[in-house]
Amino acid sequence: LKDRIVTNSSVLWAFHRADGTGSSILSALQDLFSVTWLNRSKVEKQLQVISVLQWVLSFLVLGVACSAILMYIFCTDCWLIAVLYFTWLVFDWNTPKKGGRRSQWVRNWAVWRYFRDYFPIQLVKTHNLLTTRNYIFGYHPHGIMGLGAFCNFSTEATEVSKKFPGIRPYLATLAGNFRLPVLREYLMSGGICPVNRDTIDYLLSKNGSGNAIIIVVGGAAESLSSMPGKNAVTLRNRKGFVKLALRHGADLVPMYSFGENEVYKQVIFEEGSWGRWVQKKFQKYIGFAPCIFHGRGLFSSDTWGLVPYSKPITTVVGEPITIPKLEHPTQQDIDLYHTMYMEALVKLFDKHKTKFGLLETEVLEVN
């Protein structure tokens, strides 16, 4: 291609040399070629940054912004549009509880490959999964936004469907997100569902086999302690997911996402401080805990902004723990399999930590 451009430019120069414009054309073409190739990597990097930022903004403000826009439309001459959407919302209210409406087209958008390459994010498979079983995946740690969980299981950027053929992943998140217009459609298109008992019961009992529900077990409480260099999970008193697994005979699969805590810096409020008090009140009554965090700026990594830092995130999927089906599991049953799960998670962390930049002496803190 370069030779062709040079050849054609030479012809143009010969044709126009009499009037003196040929050299200008040749120079312009050569400049255009050099700029395109020299800046290609920069263009790709900016596309990666934009792809990540669009998801962060969607996660933070899309639902509220679309609610405000629809309320505004309701007060204009276009009010019928708002009425039609809200009518649709009423009839479609329970769809998220039944697994939503995943779209393979949306899950395969090119934007998610740019999203993946920004960090980069990778998914590591250690064992095969049977399509005749259902699963509950425990994702650790939460981080600020669970970016690894989203990329790996709500998109096909890391080829989850090829690595686990016949398995349908459902990333579970706050049910409140599905009460917000437009955002709910966006989430459902990626296979995201509410993290509540009704939804999980439906997917594990009325949706056939081969379902994998991804639960970020530590939740909002774990996000409050998320910070670079810290490997800690909130798990010791989180046993609800084990009880659900026992009731449905769904195998438990521990996962650890190395690097999830590295992509944002957060202001950590000490226990007993007014800041931590506010966070806990939000967590108790609303379901999420507001964090004061920052990443890098849109155009420069030397400034603060909402774009996460480009640190590698590697999600390692561990060996499934076979769980029996017990319609009425006792507390002793729950404690037994919860202990097995914690031990499996620590073992998974210890086995892979040195492969992804941690020292052999690093210990996973289980709270």
N, C-alpha and C positions, 0 to 999 in steps of 0.2 A: 504493500500500500504506500509506503514511504517513497519507494522508487518511482511509483506511478505519479505521485504528487510532484516529485522533483522533475520528472520528465515533462509532465504537462506544464509545470511552471516555466521550464526552459523554453518550451514552444511559445508560450505567451510572451516571454521576454524577447524572443527573436522577432515575433510578430509586431510588437509595440516599440521596439528600440528606436525607431525613427522619431517617435514623438516624445520619448523619454519617460513614458508611464510604465513600461515593462518592468523596470527594476523595482518600482513601488509595489506592483502586483506580486512579484516574486518574493519580496521581503515580507509582505503581508501573509502570504500563504505559508511561508516557512515559520513565521512567528506563531501563526494559528496552530500549526502542527506541534511545535515545541511546547506551547502552553498547554494544549490538550493532554499531552503525554506526561509532562512534568507535574501537573496538578491532579492527575487522575486519582492518586492515593488520597489526596486531601479531600477531593469531592466525595469519595467513598466514605471517608471518616465522618464528614459532615452529614451524609445520609444516615450513617449509623447513629450519630448523636440525635438527629431529628426523629428517627424511628423510636428510640428509647424515650425521648421527651414526650412524644405524642401519647405513649402509653402512661407515663407518669401523670401527665395532665388529665388524661381520661380517667385514671384511677382517682385523682384528687378532686376534680371539679366538674367532670362531664355531667354527672347526674344532677347536681345542684344547678348548673348552668342551663341544662335542658328543661328542668322544672320551671325556672324563671322565664325562659323563652316561651314555653307553652302557656304560662299564665298571662304573659304579655299578649300573645296572639289571641288568647281568649277575650281580651278587651279591645280587639281591633275588628275591622271588617272581615278578617280572615278567621273569625272565631270558630267556624265550622270545622276547620282543620283540627283545632284543639279538642273540640267535642268528639270528633271521630276517633282521635287517638285515645282519649280517655275512655271512650266506650270500648274500644279494642282492649284496653288495659284491664277493664273489669272482666271481660270474657276470658282473657288470657292470664288471669292473676295466678292460677295454680300451676301453670306450665313449668316454671323453674323447679317446683317440688317433684316433678316427674322427669327430671333430667334435662329439661330445656330443649332447645333446638340447635344442636351443633351444626356447623356448616364447614364441610371439608374445604370449600373454597376460601373461606375466611382463615381457617387454620393453616392454609398453605400460601397465604399472602407473602410476597417477596419482602415486605417490610419486616417480617419476623426473622428472616435470615440476616438482615442488617442488624436487627436487635440482638440476635445471637452473637454475631461477630464483633459487636462493640466491646463486649467484656473480655474474652468470649465465654460462652456458656456451653457446657457439654454434659451429656447424660451417659453414665457408665453402668452397664448391665453386668451383674455378677452371676445371676441364675435365671433359668427359664421359668416362665409362669404358665400354668395349665389353664387352658381356656374353659375347662369344665368347672373351675372354681371362681369364686368372687374374692375380692381383696380389699383391705383397708391399708393404704400406704400412710405411714407416719412421716411427715416432712419436718426435718430439723436442720438448722434453727429457722425461726421466723424471719429474722432480719427486720428491716424497716418495712419493706413491701413484698417480700417473698418473690423476688424477681426470677430466681431460678425455678421456682415451682410453676410460675406462669409460663415461662418460655418452654420448659420441658414438657408440660402436660396440657397446656391450653393452646399450643401451636404445634406444628409439625417441623419446626426449625431444627430440632435435634433428632428427628425421625423416630419418635417414640412408638409409632404404629409399626414401623419396620423392626425395631428392636424387640418389641413385645407384640408379635402378630396375634390378632384375635382378641386383644385386650382393649377395652374402651375406658380411657381415663376420664375421671370427673374431678376437677379441682374444686374443693368446697371452700366457700368464703362466706362472709357475713350476710345473713338473710336480708338485712336492711338495704343492701345494694340493689336488690331486686324489686324494691318499691320505688326506685327512681327511674323516670321515663328515659328511654333511649339507652341509658347505661345498661339496663337489664338485657336489652336485645344484644348489645355488644358483648356482654359477658356470656350470655347463653350461646352465642355463635361459636365461642371457643370451647364449649363443653364445660363451662363453670356453673356450679349449682350452689344452693344455700347449704350451709353447714348446720342443719337441724335434724332432729330425729325423724320427722316425717319424710324428708327427702332421702335420707340414708336407708330407712326402712323400705321405701319404695324401690330404690335401686338394687338393694340386696335381696329382695324377695319377689318383686314383680317385673323385673327387667331381664330375666334370664341369667346366664352365667357369663363370665369374662368381663365383669365390671370391676374397675379399680377406682375406689374413692380416695382421693388424696386429701388428707387432713393435716393442716399445719397445727400440730398438737399444742405447741406452746402458746399460740394465740397472742392477744394483745399484751398480756403480762410479760411474755418473752421479748416482745419488741422493745419494751422499756429498758432492757439491759443490753440491747444490741449495740455493739461498738467494735471497731477494728481491733484485731488481735485477741478477741475474747471468744472462746469456744465453750458456751454454756447453754443448757437447754432446761426449759421448765417442763418437767415430766413426772416427778415423783408422786404428785397428788392428782395427776391427770389420768383418770381410769375409765372415763365414760366411753372412749373409743374401743377399749378392750371389752366392755360389757356389750356394746353393739356387735362386735365381732363374734362373741360367744353366742348371742341370741340368734345370729344368722349363719353361724359356721363359716364366717369369712376369714381367710388367712390374713395374718398381720405381716406387713413388710416394712422393716425399718429403713429409713434413708437418712443420709447426712449430706448436706450441701456445703462443701468446703468453699469458703470465700463469700458466702452470703452476707456475713457481717462486715465485710470489708468495703462495701460499695458506698456507704453513707457514714458521715460522722454525726454524732448526736450529743446533745446536751443531756447528761445524766443527772437527774435530781436524786439526792440522797433520801433514804427512808426517813420519814418524819418531816420533810421539808414541805413548804406550801405547794411547790411544783408537783411533787409526787402525789400529794393529797388530791389536787385537781385531776391528775391523770387517772388515779384510781376511781374517782367519782364518775368520770366519763366512761371508764371501762365497766363499772358496775351498772350504770343506768342506760348507756347507749350501746355498749358492746365493743367499742374501740377506745384506745388510749391515744390522745394527741401527743405527738412527739415533736420536739424542736430539733430538726436535723438539717443538714445541707450536704450537697455534693459539689460538683464543679459547674462553671458557667457554660452557656451555650456555645460561645466562641473561643473560650480559653479555659484550660484546666487550672490556671492560676487564680481564677475568680470563683466566688461562691455562687451557687445556683441550685436548681432542682435536678439537674442531670447527674445520675450516679457516677462515681469514679469507675474508670474502666479497669476493673480488677477481675481476674478469672474466677468463674463460679463453676464448680464441678459437683454434680449431684450423683452420688453413688447409691444405687438401689441394691439393698441387701438381700439376704436369703429369706424366703417366706417362712413364717412360723405356722405350722398346721394347727388350726383351731377347731375343736369339736363344736357341734351345734347343741347348745343347751338352752331350752326355752326359758328356763328360770335359773340363770347362773347364780350361785351363792357368792358371798363376798370372798370366801376362800378360793373359789375358782377364779374370780377376777384378779385377786392378788397374785395367784400363781402365774397366770399368763402375763400379767403386767410386769412381774419380776423377770420373766423370760424375755420379754420385749426389751426392757432396759438393758439387760445383759447383752442381748444381741446388738443393740445400738452402740454400746460402748466397744464391743468387739469389732464392729464394722469401722468405727472411728479409728481405733488403734491399728487396724490392719492397713488402712489406706492413708493415714495422716502424713507419713513421710513422702508419699508419692506426690502430694499436692502442697509442698512447701512448709510443712510443720516439722518441728523437732521431735525426735523420738521420745523426749521427756514430756511432751505436751499431753495434758490430761483433760478429758471431757468432763466438765462440771455439770452434774445432774442435780437440779434443784427441785 
